[in-house]
Amino acid sequence: MEHYHMTRGTYFYAIGLSYKKADANVRGHFSLDEGSKQNLLHQAKAEGIESLIVTSTCNRTEIYGFAEHPFQLIKLLCDNTKGTVEEFQQVAYIYKNKEAISHMFRVGSGLDSQILGDFEIISQLKTSARDSKKLGLLNPFSERLINAVIQASKRIKTETEISSGATSVSFASVHYILNNVKEVYNKNILLFGTGKIGRNTCENLVKHTKNEHITLINRTKTKAEAIAGKFNLLVKDYANLQEEINASDILIVATGAQNPTVDKHCIQSKKPLLILDLSIPRNVNQNVTELSNVSLIHLDDLSQMTDDTLERRKAFIPLAEQILEEVKLDFNNWLETRKFAPTINALKHKLLDFATSELETQRKKNSDFNEAQAELISNNIIQKITNHFAYHLKNDDMSTDESLELIKKVFQLEPTTHV
């Protein structure tokens, strides 16, 4: 199937950038916080975009939607971030129709993740779809597609071992600490930021380091307290950040600010300090590396690490791709049916009009006309004819668009819109 129209002249696109070509700084320029994402959705609605799903994570920012031209979606992204069109063009990708669908499947399945098998993106896609639906920006095509992607993700999780072992950005950070810090159980660890990555990192810290000296700080203290309560950890006020940094041996920054929240002026201590920045955009200023006692690691560095877990996962890629193809085939079959359903319905109504007219003529000609029998026969014939056309449209090698146009022309049907 070549085209996915909702209305004439619009196509389904996936536009965005990811860790593959865009470094952390560039990804930071195009990152969307919750407020920016909502602004983008409202702008899209005001501009007449009929369906749109927006995701922004530490590894990628993407828009899936219908547009006449991809620049409409690129402009929405640039209008609501610090990124420019010129910068976008240098590192971005644009997929259309079939390629856009395939891309969403690979992203949602963890096959396109920076760390293979990291499924955190699927929850982002679910949340983004819900946000779009609330604003009336999730049409039947997009809703069916997102559900198919979720189904594929679930099957890959349960039918393969591509996500076996704890490997994600949050685990990779703890893995790095375990491999590079001696006697980690005895170190002072400060976690600054308790969003999703911060929460996952906190859980991995508790589970794998056996450390009882972990402190949490968050701008909103109640959020930190909610997480600390689960693990019996210490929480300090945001006002104490500098003091706690200087008391720490390891600082993990997982905040969602648009500008750096930690720089060299926060650090007065001369003892060794390992800083892991898990934020996009970067939330630790590069100037901390001017201090001889500080080591700075960013999530892009962590994601390049390979270990036995990741190597084992690679063996399950073929099976995961096979599952994707099966779910995609179901989706495309639904799409084909949806595409020609309006024309088949219009054809059925046309044939019913023919039958009604002929039945009326025969009723007048024959006094003993068996109306019930004639109606039953005509309805059965109409059903057989429409079924025959539907079968042809599903299985014929000829372009579905050409077949639809021919049927509409022969039977003088009203033009119909389709997916």
C-alpha positions in Angstrom: 0.0 0.0 0.0 1.6 3.2 -1.1 -0.5 6.0 0.5 -2.0 6.6 3.9 -4.4 9.5 3.3 -6.9 10.8 5.9 -8.0 13.7 3.6 -6.7 14.4 0.2 -3.1 15.6 0.1 -2.1 14.6 3.6 0.3 11.8 4.5 1.5 10.0 7.6 5.0 11.2 8.7 7.5 10.5 11.4 10.0 13.3 11.9 12.6 13.6 14.6 16.2 13.1 15.8 17.9 10.6 18.1 21.1 9.6 19.7 22.2 8.0 16.4 23.2 11.3 14.7 22.4 14.0 17.3 24.7 14.3 20.3 23.4 15.3 23.8 23.8 19.0 23.2 21.8 19.0 19.9 19.1 16.7 21.4 18.9 19.2 24.3 18.1 22.0 21.8 15.1 20.0 20.6 13.9 18.5 24.0 10.4 19.2 25.1 9.3 19.6 28.7 5.7 19.0 29.6 4.7 22.7 29.1 6.4 22.9 25.6 4.7 19.6 24.6 1.3 20.9 25.5 2.0 24.2 23.6 3.0 22.2 20.6 -0.2 20.1 20.6 -2.4 23.2 21.0 -0.5 24.9 18.1 -1.0 21.8 16.0 -4.8 21.8 16.7 -5.0 25.5 15.9 -3.2 24.9 12.6 -5.7 22.2 11.6 -3.4 19.1 12.1 -5.8 16.2 12.4 -3.6 13.7 14.3 -0.3 14.1 16.2 1.7 12.1 18.7 4.8 13.8 20.3 7.5 12.1 22.3 10.6 13.6 23.9 13.0 11.4 25.9 16.7 11.6 26.8 17.5 9.7 23.6 15.1 11.1 21.0 12.4 13.7 20.2 9.8 12.7 17.6 6.5 13.7 16.1 4.2 11.3 14.3 1.4 12.9 12.5 -0.6 13.7 9.3 0.5 16.6 7.2 0.6 17.8 3.6 4.3 18.3 3.9 6.8 17.3 6.7 7.9 20.9 7.1 4.5 21.5 9.0 5.7 19.1 11.7 9.3 20.3 11.7 8.1 23.9 12.2 5.9 22.8 15.1 9.0 21.3 16.7 11.3 24.3 16.1 8.6 26.8 17.2 8.4 25.1 20.6 12.1 24.3 21.3 15.5 26.0 21.1 16.3 24.1 17.9 16.4 25.6 14.4 15.4 24.2 11.1 19.0 24.3 9.8 20.2 22.3 12.9 17.3 19.8 12.5 18.2 19.2 8.8 21.8 18.2 9.7 20.8 15.4 12.1 17.2 14.6 11.5 15.2 11.8 9.8 11.9 12.0 8.0 9.9 8.9 7.3 6.6 8.7 5.2 3.8 6.2 5.2 5.1 2.6 5.4 8.5 3.8 6.6 7.0 5.9 9.3 4.9 3.0 10.5 7.9 0.7 10.6 9.9 3.3 12.5 7.3 3.6 15.2 7.2 -0.2 15.6 11.0 -0.4 16.0 11.1 2.5 18.5 8.2 1.0 20.6 9.7 -2.4 20.6 13.1 -1.4 22.0 14.9 -2.3 18.8 15.8 1.3 18.1 16.7 2.1 21.8 20.2 3.4 22.7 20.5 0.4 24.9 19.0 -2.6 23.1 15.8 -3.9 24.7 15.2 -0.7 26.8 11.4 -0.5 26.8 11.0 2.7 28.7 10.0 4.4 25.4 6.7 2.5 25.2 5.3 4.1 28.3 6.2 7.5 26.8 4.3 6.6 23.6 1.3 5.6 25.7 1.3 8.8 27.7 1.8 10.9 24.5 -1.1 9.1 22.8 -3.4 9.8 25.8 -2.4 13.5 25.8 -3.2 13.7 22.1 -6.6 12.0 22.5 -7.6 14.5 25.2 -7.2 17.3 22.7 -8.9 15.4 19.8 -5.6 14.9 18.1 -5.7 11.1 17.9 -7.6 9.8 14.8 -8.6 6.1 14.3 -5.4 5.4 12.2 -3.1 6.7 14.9 -5.0 5.1 17.8 -5.0 1.7 16.0 -1.3 2.1 15.2 -0.3 2.9 18.8 -2.3 0.0 20.1 -0.5 -2.3 17.5 2.9 -1.0 18.6 2.0 -1.7 22.3 0.8 -5.2 21.4 4.1 -5.9 19.6 6.1 -4.5 22.5 4.3 -6.8 24.9 4.8 -9.8 22.7 8.5 -9.1 22.3 8.9 -8.8 26.1 7.1 -12.1 26.8 8.2 -14.2 23.8 11.9 -13.2 23.7 14.7 -12.4 26.1 15.6 -9.2 24.4 14.9 -7.3 27.7 16.4 -10.0 30.0 18.8 -8.7 32.6 18.6 -5.2 34.0 20.0 -3.0 31.3 18.7 0.6 30.8 20.2 4.0 31.1 19.4 4.0 34.8 21.0 0.6 35.3 24.0 1.4 33.1 24.8 4.3 35.5 24.8 2.0 38.5 26.7 -0.6 36.5 29.4 2.1 35.8 29.6 3.0 39.5 30.0 -0.7 40.5 32.8 -1.2 38.0 34.7 2.1 38.7 34.2 2.9 42.4 35.8 0.8 45.1 33.9 0.1 48.3 30.8 1.8 46.8 28.7 0.6 49.8 30.7 3.0 51.9 30.4 6.1 49.7 28.1 9.1 50.1 25.8 9.1 47.1 23.6 12.1 46.2 20.8 11.7 43.7 19.5 15.1 42.4 16.2 14.8 40.5 13.5 12.2 41.0 11.8 12.0 37.6 11.4 8.6 35.9 15.1 8.1 35.3 15.9 9.3 38.8 13.3 6.9 40.3 14.7 4.0 38.3 18.3 4.9 39.2 17.4 5.1 42.9 15.8 1.7 42.8 18.9 0.2 41.1 21.2 2.0 43.5 19.4 0.4 46.5 19.2 -3.0 44.9 22.8 -3.3 43.6 25.1 -1.2 45.8 23.9 -2.1 49.3 24.6 1.5 50.2 22.9 3.0 53.2 24.3 6.6 52.5 22.0 7.7 49.7 20.5 11.1 49.8 17.8 12.5 47.6 17.1 16.1 46.6 14.4 17.4 44.3 13.1 20.9 43.7 9.7 19.6 44.8 10.6 17.9 48.1 7.4 15.9 48.5 8.3 14.0 45.3 11.6 13.0 46.8 10.0 12.1 50.1 7.6 9.7 48.3 10.4 7.8 46.7 12.6 7.9 49.8 9.8 6.4 51.9 9.9 3.3 49.8 13.6 2.7 50.4 14.2 4.4 53.7 16.5 7.0 52.3 17.4 10.5 53.4 15.8 13.6 51.8 17.3 17.1 52.0 16.0 20.5 50.9 16.9 21.9 47.6 18.4 24.8 49.5 21.0 22.3 50.8 22.1 21.2 47.4 25.6 22.8 47.4 26.3 21.5 50.9 25.3 18.0 50.0 27.3 18.0 46.7 30.4 18.8 48.7 29.7 16.0 51.2 29.3 13.5 48.4 31.6 11.0 46.7 29.1 10.3 43.9 26.6 12.8 42.4 23.9 11.6 40.0 22.0 14.3 38.3 18.7 13.4 36.7 16.8 16.7 36.5 14.7 17.9 33.7 15.8 21.5 33.6 16.4 23.3 30.3 19.7 24.7 31.6 22.6 23.3 33.7 21.7 23.0 37.4 25.2 22.1 38.6 28.5 23.9 37.7 32.0 24.1 39.1 31.0 26.9 41.5 28.9 24.4 43.4 32.0 22.3 44.2 34.4 23.5 46.9 35.5 20.1 48.2 38.9 18.8 47.0 38.1 15.1 47.5 37.4 12.9 44.4 33.8 13.4 43.0 32.3 11.3 40.3 29.4 13.0 38.6 26.9 11.1 36.3 24.7 13.4 34.2 21.6 11.5 33.1 19.8 14.6 31.8 18.8 15.8 28.4 19.6 18.6 27.9 22.8 18.3 29.9 22.2 19.6 33.4 25.8 19.5 34.5 28.0 22.3 33.1 31.1 21.0 31.3 33.2 23.5 33.3 33.2 21.0 36.2 35.9 19.1 34.3 38.2 22.1 35.0 38.4 20.8 38.5 41.1 18.1 38.9 39.1 16.1 41.5 36.0 15.8 39.4 35.1 13.1 36.8 32.1 13.7 34.6 30.2 10.9 32.8 27.2 11.6 30.6 24.5 9.2 29.6 25.8 9.0 26.0 29.0 7.6 27.5 27.1 5.1 29.6 25.0 3.9 26.6 28.1 3.0 24.6 29.1 0.4 27.2 28.6 -3.2 26.1 28.5 -6.1 28.4 27.5 -9.8 28.4 23.8 -8.9 28.9 23.7 -6.8 25.8 25.5 -9.4 23.7 23.0 -12.0 24.8 20.1 -9.8 23.8 21.4 -9.4 20.3 20.7 -13.1 19.6 16.9 -12.4 20.0 16.7 -9.6 17.4 15.6 -11.9 14.5 12.7 -13.3 16.6 11.7 -9.8 17.8 11.7 -8.6 14.1 9.6 -11.6 13.1 7.0 -10.6 15.8 7.0 -7.0 14.5 6.3 -8.2 11.0 3.4 -10.3 12.2 1.8 -7.5 14.1 2.5 -5.0 11.3 0.8 -7.4 8.8 -2.4 -7.4 11.0 -2.3 -3.6 11.1 -1.8 -3.3 7.4 -4.7 -5.7 6.7 -6.9 -3.6 8.9 -5.7 -0.5 7.1 -6.5 -2.0 3.6 -10.0 -3.0 4.8 -10.5 0.5 6.3 -9.3 2.1 3.1 -11.9 0.5 0.8 -14.8 0.1 3.3 -16.4 3.5 2.4 -16.4 2.6 -1.3 -17.8 -0.9 -0.6 -20.5 0.6 1.5 -21.3 3.2 -1.2 -21.5 0.4 -3.7 -23.8 -1.6 -1.5 -26.2 1.4 -1.2 -26.1 1.9 -5.0 -27.0 -1.8 -5.6 -29.8 -1.5 -3.0 -31.2 1.5 -4.9 -31.1 -0.6 -8.1 -32.9 -3.5 -6.3 -35.5 -1.2 -4.7 -36.3 0.3 -8.1 -36.6 -3.1 -9.8 -38.7 -4.5 -7.0 -41.1 -1.6 -7.3 -41.4 -2.2 -11.1 -42.0 -6.0 -10.6 -44.5 -5.3 -7.8 -46.6 -3.2 -10.3 -46.3 -5.8 -13.1 -47.2 -8.9 -11.1 -50.2 -9.2 -8.9 -48.9 -12.3 -7.2 -45.5 -10.9 -6.7 -43.7 -12.6 -3.7 -42.1 -9.5 -2.2 -40.4 -11.3 0.7 -38.8 -13.9 -1.5 -37.6 -11.3 -4.1 -36.1 -9.1 -1.4 -34.3 -12.1 0.2 -32.8 -13.1 -3.2 -31.8 -9.5 -4.1 -30.1 -9.0 -0.7 -28.2 -12.2 -1.1 -27.0 -11.2 -4.6 -26.0 -7.8 -3.4 -24.0 -9.3 -0.5 -22.2 -11.7 -2.9 -21.4 -8.9 -5.3 -20.0 -6.6 -2.5 -18.0 -9.6 -1.0 -16.6 -10.3 -4.4 -15.4 -6.7 -4.8 -14.0 -6.7 -1.3 -12.0 -9.9 -2.0 -10.7 -8.4 -5.2 -9.5 -5.2 -3.4 -7.8 -7.3 -0.7 -6.0 -9.6 -3.1 -5.5 -8.0 -6.5 -2.0 -7.0 -7.5 -3.4 -3.8 -9.1 -3.1 -0.6 -7.0 -5.9 -0.4 -4.5 -6.3 3.3 -5.3 -6.8 2.6 -9.0 -9.3 -0.2 -8.3 -11.3 2.1 -6.0 -11.3 4.9 -8.6 -12.5 2.4 -11.3 -15.4 1.1 -9.1 -16.5 4.7 -8.2 -16.4 5.7 -11.9 -18.3 2.6 -13.2 -21.0 2.9 -10.5 -21.0 6.7 -10.3 -20.3 6.7 -6.6 -19.7 9.8 -4.5 -16.0 10.4 -3.7 -15.1 9.1 -0.3 -12.2 9.9 2.0 -10.1 7.1 3.3 -7.1 6.2 5.5 
